[in-house]
């Protein structure tokens, strides 16, 4: 009987210790996410009708550069000075492509990238995503620029005669490091017009 009591006590101790071991990291993760969420700024551009949240530690550079039908609106950069990561928000005027589907727009975009980027490799394309409450595509690909291999994730949606595209880019060695923050930024993206 005494051995059973000792055995039950040991089992209870193991359960309690393992519960603490599992819950401690969960509490730290929740605290980190809460801290990140409270340290956000809102970028809003009424000209293009967009809004997005970004961390206070990140830099933003408003562009307004127009190339053909696409306008590069704003780019966000992480705080690391030696980083080549960025999240770029652009808008494409597709008024001359009335009725184009999100899937067709994504496939056309990948074809253009394949022809213009060195060592372009598509990792995947899905068309069952959501961006700002709209059906969206998401593509992942890599390419080489000089000696650096970049990994990009592009997500885009169409509203009216505009395609809204967010492109996250980083060297393959740092892409995953900023992905949670970038995903939070993408999730906050809104089209206000």
Secondary structure by P-SEA (a helix, b strand, c coil): caaaaaaaaaaaaaaaaaaaaaaaaaaaaaaaaaaaaaabbbbbbccccbbbbbbccbbbbbcccccccccccbbbbccccccccbbbbbcccccccccccaaaaaaaaaaaaaaccccccccccccccccccccbbbbbbccccccbbbbbbbbbcccccbbbbbbbbccccccccaaaaaaaaaaaccccc
